[in-house]
Amino acid sequence: MQSKNLHFEPLTDAHADELFSILTTPAVLAFIDPNGNPPTIEELRTEYAARSHGPVVLATPTEQWFNMAIRLKIPPSPVIGRLEATGYGEWGEVAYLLGEAWWGKGLAFEAMLWWHDYLAAVAPGTAWWAAVHPLNQRSIRLLKRLGYKKVDANQRPKLSSYDVGDCCFVRLPS
Ligand SMILES: CC(C)(COP(=O)(O)OP(=O)(O)OC[C@H]1O[C@@H](n2cnc3c(N)ncnc32)[C@H](O)[C@@H]1OP(=O)(O)O)[C@@H](O)C(=O)NCCC(=O)NCCS
């Protein structure tokens, strides 16, 4: 699975070590862990192992988890980030992160374009939602470039990634 500059690999605990160093930087955590409780490497391994198996206890029968590690094609081909989506049938939520060293190059945009093509194949007809801290302008610009529309937060479905005050965006299926 690939795009022009990137390879995509189903996320497993084997990705935890490389992603740990990316995840636990202040810039990456600023808007996704505002309380400053980053995971330990052991917690990350356990979390990724669980993600690779899907939800152990299904909250709803239609819940589906999708997780990919993003690897740069150019040698030494590091893992540079991850893509997430949880689908609940007609709607779902997405999340994404790249290590700070790879920001500002259009790589998140490239990865997310590929992600939406992938999700359209495995979960067709899903409206994808994202909840974003209002000061996370990089993420908001990315969502707008991807065709997401801002929606009043009162109209959101039950987004597990929503924190009070977040902006909500939705990309309807084409
Ligand atoms: C959100 C996040 C993924 C955005 O990454 P990003 O690199 O800014 O996003 P893009 O790939 O869209 O890159 C856009 C930038 O690359 C530039 N760029 C360079 N070449 C480009 C190309 N070929 N195509 C598109 N953009 C390009 C754009 O001009 C833009 O720069 P600007 O932001 O200074 O205007 C990243 O900031 C991140 O991981 N943050 C931490 C985790 C997080 O907050 N996740 C979101 C939670 S809701």
PDBQT file of the ligand as one rigid body, heavy atoms in Angstrom, charges set to zero:
ROOT
HETATM    1  C1  LIG A 201      -1.740  18.059  11.798  1.00  0.00    +0.000 C 
HETATM    2  C2  LIG A 201      -0.488  17.682  11.043  1.00  0.00    +0.000 C 
HETATM    3  C3  LIG A 201      -0.582  16.233  10.577  1.00  0.00    +0.000 C 
HETATM    4  C4  LIG A 201      -0.343  18.621   9.825  1.00  0.00    +0.000 C 
HETATM    5  O1  LIG A 201       0.879  18.365   9.167  1.00  0.00    +0.000 OA
HETATM    6  P1  LIG A 201       1.377  19.319   7.976  1.00  0.00    +0.000 P 
HETATM    7  O2  LIG A 201       2.693  18.832   7.536  1.00  0.00    +0.000 OA
HETATM    8  O3  LIG A 201       1.245  20.738   8.395  1.00  0.00    +0.000 OA
HETATM    9  O4  LIG A 201       0.259  19.069   6.867  1.00  0.00    +0.000 OA
HETATM   10  P2  LIG A 201       0.357  18.976   5.290  1.00  0.00    +0.000 P 
HETATM   11  O5  LIG A 201       0.925  17.688   4.834  1.00  0.00    +0.000 OA
HETATM   12  O6  LIG A 201      -0.986  19.327   4.777  1.00  0.00    +0.000 OA
HETATM   13  O7  LIG A 201       1.407  20.071   4.889  1.00  0.00    +0.000 OA
HETATM   14  C5  LIG A 201       0.982  21.377   4.652  1.00  0.00    +0.000 C 
HETATM   15  C6  LIG A 201       2.156  22.290   4.559  1.00  0.00    +0.000 C 
HETATM   16  O8  LIG A 201       3.124  21.748   3.656  1.00  0.00    +0.000 OA
HETATM   17  C7  LIG A 201       3.385  22.711   2.622  1.00  0.00    +0.000 C 
HETATM   18  N1  LIG A 201       3.699  21.936   1.414  1.00  0.00    +0.000 N 
HETATM   19  C8  LIG A 201       4.936  21.788   0.900  1.00  0.00    +0.000 A 
HETATM   20  N2  LIG A 201       4.886  21.005  -0.168  1.00  0.00    +0.000 NA
HETATM   21  C9  LIG A 201       3.605  20.645  -0.344  1.00  0.00    +0.000 A 
HETATM   22  C10 LIG A 201       2.935  19.829  -1.291  1.00  0.00    +0.000 A 
HETATM   23  N3  LIG A 201       3.607  19.216  -2.271  1.00  0.00    +0.000 N 
HETATM   24  N4  LIG A 201       1.595  19.636  -1.151  1.00  0.00    +0.000 NA
HETATM   25  C11 LIG A 201       0.907  20.237  -0.163  1.00  0.00    +0.000 A 
HETATM   26  N5  LIG A 201       1.508  21.027   0.771  1.00  0.00    +0.000 NA
HETATM   27  C12 LIG A 201       2.841  21.224   0.678  1.00  0.00    +0.000 A 
HETATM   28  C13 LIG A 201       2.140  23.542   2.552  1.00  0.00    +0.000 C 
HETATM   29  O9  LIG A 201       2.395  24.799   1.981  1.00  0.00    +0.000 OA
HETATM   30  C14 LIG A 201       1.760  23.638   4.012  1.00  0.00    +0.000 C 
HETATM   31  O10 LIG A 201       2.579  24.582   4.656  1.00  0.00    +0.000 OA
HETATM   32  P3  LIG A 201       1.970  25.634   5.689  1.00  0.00    +0.000 P 
HETATM   33  O11 LIG A 201       1.275  24.821   6.777  1.00  0.00    +0.000 OA
HETATM   34  O12 LIG A 201       3.143  26.362   6.210  1.00  0.00    +0.000 OA
HETATM   35  O13 LIG A 201       0.989  26.431   4.921  1.00  0.00    +0.000 OA
HETATM   36  C15 LIG A 201       0.773  17.838  11.950  1.00  0.00    +0.000 C 
HETATM   37  O14 LIG A 201       0.877  19.175  12.346  1.00  0.00    +0.000 OA
HETATM   38  C16 LIG A 201       0.732  16.964  13.198  1.00  0.00    +0.000 C 
HETATM   39  O15 LIG A 201       1.008  15.768  13.137  1.00  0.00    +0.000 OA
HETATM   40  N6  LIG A 201       0.419  17.554  14.370  1.00  0.00    +0.000 N 
HETATM   41  C17 LIG A 201       0.449  16.830  15.645  1.00  0.00    +0.000 C 
HETATM   42  C18 LIG A 201      -0.701  15.854  15.807  1.00  0.00    +0.000 C 
HETATM   43  C19 LIG A 201      -2.023  16.525  15.594  1.00  0.00    +0.000 C 
HETATM   44  O16 LIG A 201      -2.262  17.633  16.047  1.00  0.00    +0.000 OA
HETATM   45  N7  LIG A 201      -2.892  15.798  14.889  1.00  0.00    +0.000 N 
HETATM   46  C20 LIG A 201      -4.232  16.296  14.574  1.00  0.00    +0.000 C 
HETATM   47  C21 LIG A 201      -5.175  16.117  15.695  1.00  0.00    +0.000 C 
HETATM   48  S1  LIG A 201      -6.766  16.713  15.235  1.00  0.00    +0.000 SA
ENDROOT
TORSDOF 0
